[in-house]
């Protein structure tokens, strides 16, 4: 449930944390939408050089902002646009001290729609390749959302890098929400996660420490977890994941996608598979029917077969897969950071496709009539690197949904694979 916006920082806190904001321009910048768990509410966050009370104006209504800052000479503002109608366009602008932004427009996501398109990236930053990716996203007039699997701006303690990154993405972020999972580079020297907490919002609370949450979009329940915080059994995050995944209504959202930063499966030699993560969460993901796990961290592209316990559960048919066997894992750390080119050899059996020297983005489309997701990995030169389709219905071939003439036998394979993996670990 959405929590109302918290009160702004008081003046004493601001003077202590960011005295430089007592003067400066109040012209809004870095304006970005922040999707809530209520389709009738959209938050907007922006920054100004000088501290002042802000407001948002939309469809003839206004609401004040919460105003706050951290140890950086920028003031931040967050306000809620409420009473929205999913699927109906909203026009809005923000204001500080009489300085209005341009007018922008967005369409609240209608989770009951039968079509949805979005872009997923990881490991972005501000390199020339990253800017190529950003320009492609800005030019895409069909995408309704962007997800980032961590390592977002690569500020690494230099806060102006965040300012520049947000201003470059503003043309996209004012019209569609960018929804993020936290990565290791969001844990900054001298700052920790404080910049991330002040610049992104998932719960309507300023300066909150919410690093895992979920959102529903047409056909898909999306989970954003943190590989940078405790995820082991008994932890707060594990308990939340267990509760969240078990509560999914598969009639409404037949597909479940988990976004996180570090990968359970990676054949890149720089970092490779996060074995501790896999040991802690793979069984839960298999048991709860997670369909895709989308990570970054290693700067290359890789797609696995549906896999559990390092065992391939099915090879699908002609790059088409039926859901319900085991997750397909994706490493998409290709949005701009220097490529990690050395790969493990030989290529593991669970690795279906990989490439190690290209940059780009991934695009996903949900078709509600067919009840399927189509996935395409685009390179920045416009060529296609990889494609596949994940469908809800069983495949019409025994390559996916039968064994020895027994329909449905494939649903036992993940459990068998996990059992086999446990036996191997005990040897």
N, C-alpha and C positions, 0 to 999 in steps of 0.2 A: 504494500500500500504506500502511496506517495505521502511523504512527511512534508508538512508546510515548511516553507523557507524559514531558516533560522534568522534571528535578529542579526543585524550588522555588527561588526566590531565596534567597540566604543573608541572614542578619540584617544584615550590614554593608551590603549593597545596599539593603535595605528602609529602614534608618536614613538612608541618603543620599538616596534617592528619595522616600520618603513617611513621614517620621517621625511624622506625625499618626496613623498606623494602629497605633502602639504601645499605644494605649488605645482604648476605645470598645466599643460593643455587638458581640457576635459572632452576633447573630441574622441568619440568612441572608436576603438579599433579591436582587432582580434575577435570579432563577433562570431560566435558559434552556437548552434543549436545543441541541446542536450536532451536526448530522448528519455522520458520517464517510463514507469511501468503502467501508466494510465494514458491511453491513446487520446484522451480529451485534454491532456496537459502537456505542454512543451516548455522546457526551461530554455532560457537564452543567457549566455555568459559573455561578457566583454571586458575590455580593459581600457583604462585611461591613464595618462601620465599623472594627472592631478586628482586628488580625492574629492569627490562630491557625491551628493545623492543622485541616484539614477532612476530611470523608469523605462518601461516598455509600453509601447502603444500598438494595439493590434485590433483590427476590425472595429474601430470606434471605441475600444476600451483601453484603460491604462492600469498599470500596476507598478508599485514602487519596487526598487531592487534592494537586495541586501548588499552591502558594500564592505569590502574587506581587503586585506593585503597580507603579504608575508615579507621576509627579508629580501626584498627586491623593490626597486623604485617604480612599481606600477601598481595602480589600484584596480581591483577587480569588482565586478558587479554581476549579480545573478537575479533574474526575475522570472516569474512564471506566467505564461499565457494559458488561461483556463477556458473551460466551456467550448473547446474546439470540437468540430464534427469530423470524425475520421473520413478521409477521402475528399474533403472540401478544402480548397485553397485558402490560406491565411496570408494576409499582408501585414507587415509589422515594421517597426523601426525602434531604435533605442535612443536615449537622451541623457546627457549629463550637463548640468549647468547651462542649459539652453542650447547646447551643441547637439544637434540631431544627426544621426547616421542617415545614410541613404535608406530608401524603402526596399525591403526584401519580401520574398514570398516563399512559402513552403506548403506542402500538403501533408497533414497528419496521416500516418500509416494506418490503413484500415485492415486490421488483422483478419477480417472475414473475406477479403478480396481473393480472387482466384488466380492472381498473377502478381509476382513480386520479383524485382531485380535488384541486386546489390553487388558491391565490390568488396573484396577482402584483400588486405595487404599486411605485410609485416616488415619490421626493420627498415624504417623509412629515412628520416634525416633530411639533409639539405644539399646533397651532392647534385651534380648535373643530371645524373640518372634519376635521382629522386624527384627532381623538378619535372623531368619528362613524365614520370608516373603521375605527379600531381596535375600536370596539364591535361593528361588523358582523362583523369577523373573529372576535372572541371568541365571538359568538353562533353562528357557523357551526360546526355539529357534524359536518359531513361533510368539510371540507377536511383534508387530510393533511399539508400543508406550506404555507408562505408564502415567496415570493421577493420580494426588494427590489432594484430596479435602481438602487441608490445614493442618496445624499443622505438619510440615514436619520433621524437625530435633530436635525440642524442645531444641534449644540452650539456650533460655531464658537469654540471656546476656553473656553466655560463648561461645565465638566465635570459640574456638577450637572444639566444638561439631559439628559445621557446617563443619569444615575441615575434621573431622573424618567421618562424615556422607557421604560427597561427595566421599571421597576416597573409602569407602566401596561399594558405588553404581557404581563406575567408570566402572566396567566390563560390566554393563548394559548400563550406560548412554553414553558410547562412541559408542555404536552401534544402540541404539534407543533413540528418544527424550523422556524425562520426562517433562510433561506439567502440570503446577501447578495452583491451586487457592490458594489465601492467606488465612491463618487462624489467629485466635487470638494470637497464640504463635509465629507468625512471627512479631508481634508488641512487640519488646523486651525491657525490662527495660534498660534505658540508651541509647538505640539505635533506638527505634521506628522500622520502616520498613526498615531502611538503609541496614542491612545485606541482606535482601531478595532482595532489589533493585539492589544490586551489584552482587549477585550471580546467579540470574535468569534474563532472558531477554525475552521480548515479542515484542519489537518494534525496535530493532537494535540500540537503544540509550543507552549509558552507563549512569548509575545513574539516569535512568528515573523513573517516578512515574506512571507507567501504571499498574493498578490493575484489569482491565477488558478488555477482548479481545476475539476473536473467531478464530476457525480454522476449515477448511473443510477437512475431510478424506472420504474415500469411503463410500457413503450412509448416512453419518452423518454430521450435522453441530453441532460443539461443542462450547458451550459458557462457558467461565471461568469468573465468576463474583466475587465480593468481598462482603461478609457479614460484613466486618470490616470497610467499608466506607459507606457514605450516599447512600442509595438506594431508598429513598422515592420519591414520585411523584414530579417532578420539579428539582430533583437533576441531576447532570451531568451523573451519572451512570444510573439512570432510563431512561433518554433521550437516552443514548447510547443503552441500552437494548431494548427499544422500536423500535429504528431504525434498530438495528441488526436483531432482531427476525422477523420484518416485511419484511425484504429484502431477506429472505431465499427462494431459489428456490427448492420447494419440489419435482420437477421432477428430479433434480440432487441429492439432499440430502433429501430423504424422511423422515428422522428421525432428531429430534433436542434433544440434551442432554444439560442440564445446570449443570455445576459443581460449587459448592460453599461450604463453610465450615459449617455454622450453618444450621440445618435442619428446614424446615417448619413443618414437621410432625415427632415427636419422642415420643414414650411412655416410654422412659427411665426417671427415677425419678431424675437423677442427674441434667440434664439441661432441657430436654423435648423440646416440640415444641417451635420454635422461632416465637411467635405470631405476633410480629411487622413485621417481614419479610414476613410472610404469608399475613398479611393485606395489605402490600405495593405492593407485586408482584404476588400473586396467580392469580388474575384476568387477569393480563397481560399474564402470562404463559398459562392459559387456553385458552384465546382468540387467542393466537398465536400458539396454538397446540404443545406446548412443550411436549415431550413424556416421558423423564426421568429427574428427578432432583436428583443428586447424591451428598450427603453431608457427613459430619463426625461429629466431636465435641463431640457427645455422644459415648462412647467407647463400642459399641455393634453393632449388626447387626439387621436391620429391613427393611422390604419391605411393602409398603402399596398396597392396591388395587388402581386402577385408582380413584383418589379422588379429589373433589373440595368442598370447604366450609365444610370440615369434613364429607361430604356425599359421600358414595361409589357410583360411577357412573356405574360400571360394575364389575362383578366377572370373566369375561372371560370364558374360557372353558378349563379345564384340563391344567392349568398353561400356557395357551396361550391367548394372548390378541391382539386385533386389535388396532392400534393407532388411535388417533383422538377424543378420548372421554375426557380424563383428564390425567394429568401426574401421573406416578407411581413414588413415592418418595422412595429413598434408603438412609439409614444411614449405612455407611461402616467404622465406626471408629474403626476398628478391626485389624489394621496393626502393633500393638505392644505395645501400651500404656495400663496401668492397666485397666482391664475391670470394667465398671460400671454395677453392677449386679442387683441393685434394679429397678424393673419395675413397671409402673403404673398398678394397678388392679382395675377392670377387664380390660382385653385387649380391647382397643378401636375397634369399628367396622371397622374403616378404616385400621387397622393393619392386614395385611395378614399373615405375618410370622416374628418371632423375636427370637433371642437367645442372651444370655447375658453373657456368660463366655467362649467364644472361640475367637481365633485369626485367621487371614487369609487374603485372598485377593479375589477380584472378577475379573472374566474374561469374556469378551464380544467378540462375533464373529458376524460380519456382513456378510450375505450371499446375494450377489447381485442378484443371479438368483431367489431366493425365496423372495427377498425384505423383509428380516426379520433380527432381532437381537436376538441371543440366549445369555442368561445370566446365569452364574454359580458362586455361592459363595463357595469358597474352604476354608476349615479349614487347619491349618498348619500340621495336622496329615494326610492329603491327602484325607480325607473324604469330601463329598459334603454336604453342609448345605441347599442350596436352589437353585432352578432353575426355569426359566420361559423363554418364547419366546414372543417377540413383533413383530407383523407383520404389513405390510402396508395394505394388503387387508382385507376386512371385514371377520369376522368369518362366517362359514357356519352354524350358529345356532342362534336362537333368544335370546340365553343368552347374546350375545354380540351386535348384529347389527339389531335387530328389536324389535318392541313393538306392540302387538296387530296386528301383521301382516303388520306393516308399516315399510318397510326398511328405514334405515337412521334416524329413530326417536332418536336413541342413541346419535346423534350429538347434540341434543338439551339438553341432560341431564346435561352437565357441566354448561350451562347457567342457567338452572333451579336450579341447586345446589347452584351456586353462588348467585342467587337471593334469595333463601331460607336463605342462611347464612346471607345476608345483612338484611333481615327482622328480623332474630333472634337477630342481634346486636342492632337493633333499639328498641327492646322490653324492 
